[in-house]
Amino acid sequence: MRRHPALSAIGAVVFVLLVYHSFFSPPSLPSQPNLAPSQEIPPKIWQIYFGYSPLDSFTEALQSWISNNQDCAYTLMSDKGGDAFVQKHYAGRPGILQPFLDLRFPVLRSDFLRYLVLHSEGGVYSDLDTVSLKPFREWIAPELRSQVHAVVGIEYDQRDDEPYIGMSGTRLQFCQWTMAASPGHPILERVINSVVKALHGMARRHATSIHQLEPSDEEVME
């Protein structure tokens, strides 16, 4: 369930989450930064490229993000760039920094990095094989921009149907191949906390280190 044909406006099922601080209690990670989603989602586009397939195969999709969002800052982040970014923004939070630097498994590393990027700087993240159908500034009505601090799509909704293979016990799943948020959003704080906890849990179950993790597909889905 990690991949669907990507329409970067997140398709017709895109919905906007107006999230208020009272709905979330921040997790207890040490040395939390003084961030709060008091600003609009900034005009920044983030994508990640770890070099495991030719960049040329993503040229058309990548160009759609640049062409449709010419007033946004665009960053294509490499593996080494991800290390430098996280070291810069999370130097004071070793409980986050060290697990990220230790993590080598590409899929989990890319997932973790996108959450950290949006949490620290905000903007839009989208996978390289997605296509921008319209500018990010058109995703949210102008009169709502000051109130909207996260945009997330539904990837899987079981409703009353039988669960998909590998989705047993999960009735609702949000997509993370395209999403947007203001910096410091409590959703991302909670997700990051959950990722750190899950990495340590997997390492204990496999009697190994985070650096040596080779999780199964089911564990990646978790």
Residue pairs with C-beta under 8 A, 6 or more apart in sequence:
1 155
1 156
1 164
1 166
1 167
1 173
1 221
2 107
2 177
2 220
2 221
3 129
3 177
4 155
4 175
4 177
6 61
6 126
6 127
6 129
6 130
6 131
6 177
6 178
7 130
7 131
7 133
8 64
8 65
8 126
8 130
8 131
8 132
8 133
8 178
9 132
9 133
9 134
9 139
10 151
10 152
10 153
10 175
10 178
10 179
11 153
13 153
13 154
14 139
14 151
14 153
15 152
15 153
15 154
16 140
16 144
16 148
16 150
16 151
17 148
17 149
17 150
17 151
17 152
17 187
18 147
18 148
18 149
19 37
19 149
19 150
19 185
19 186
19 187
21 36
21 186
24 186
24 187
24 189
24 190
26 32
26 186
26 189
26 190
27 189
27 190
27 193
29 93
29 95
29 96
29 189
29 192
29 193
29 196
30 93
30 94
30 95
31 92
31 93
32 93
32 189
33 92
33 93
33 120
33 184
35 119
35 120
35 183
35 184
36 184
37 149
37 150
37 181
37 182
37 183
37 184
37 185
37 186
38 182
39 122
39 182
39 183
40 145
40 146
40 148
40 149
40 182
41 122
41 123
41 124
41 140
41 145
41 148
41 149
41 150
41 151
41 180
41 181
41 182
42 121
42 122
42 123
42 182
42 183
43 69
43 71
43 72
43 73
43 123
43 136
43 137
44 72
44 73
44 74
44 75
44 121
44 122
44 123
44 124
45 65
45 66
45 69
45 72
45 73
45 74
45 75
45 123
45 124
45 126
45 136
46 75
46 77
46 114
46 117
46 118
46 121
46 123
46 124
46 125
46 126
47 62
47 65
47 74
47 75
47 76
47 77
47 125
47 126
47 127
47 128
48 76
48 77
48 82
48 110
48 113
48 114
48 125
48 127
48 128
49 55
49 58
49 76
49 77
49 78
49 128
50 78
50 79
50 106
50 109
50 110
51 78
51 79
52 106
55 62
58 128
58 129
60 131
61 128
61 129
61 130
61 131
62 76
62 128
64 131
64 132
64 133
65 74
65 126
65 130
65 132
66 74
67 132
68 132
68 133
68 134
68 135
68 136
69 124
69 132
69 135
69 136
69 137
71 137
72 123
72 124
72 136
73 123
77 85
77 113
77 117
79 109
82 109
82 113
83 101
85 113
85 116
85 117
85 120
86 96
86 97
86 100
86 101
86 113
86 116
87 97
87 101
89 116
89 120
89 121
90 96
90 97
90 100
90 116
90 120
91 97
95 196
96 116
96 192
96 196
99 112
99 195
99 196
99 199
99 200
99 210
100 109
100 112
100 113
100 116
102 209
102 210
102 211
103 109
103 112
103 199
103 210
103 211
103 213
104 211
104 212
104 213
105 213
105 214
105 215
107 220
108 199
108 213
108 215
108 220
111 176
111 195
112 192
112 195
114 125
114 176
114 179
115 176
115 188
115 191
115 192
115 195
116 192
117 123
117 125
118 125
118 179
118 180
118 181
118 183
118 185
118 188
119 181
119 183
119 184
119 185
119 188
119 189
119 192
120 183
121 183
122 181
122 182
122 183
122 184
122 185
123 180
123 181
124 136
124 178
124 179
124 180
125 178
125 179
125 180
126 132
126 177
126 178
126 179
127 177
127 178
130 177
130 178
136 180
139 151
139 180
140 148
140 151
149 181
149 182
149 185
150 179
150 180
150 181
150 182
150 185
150 187
151 179
151 180
151 181
152 174
152 175
152 179
152 187
153 174
153 175
153 178
153 179
154 172
154 173
154 174
154 175
155 173
155 174
155 175
155 176
156 164
156 167
156 170
156 172
156 173
157 171
157 172
157 173
158 164
158 167
158 170
158 171
158 172
159 171
163 169
163 170
163 171
166 217
166 218
166 221
167 173
167 221
181 187
181 188
198 222
199 210
199 213
200 210
202 210
202 213
202 215
202 219
203 209
203 210
203 213
206 213
206 214
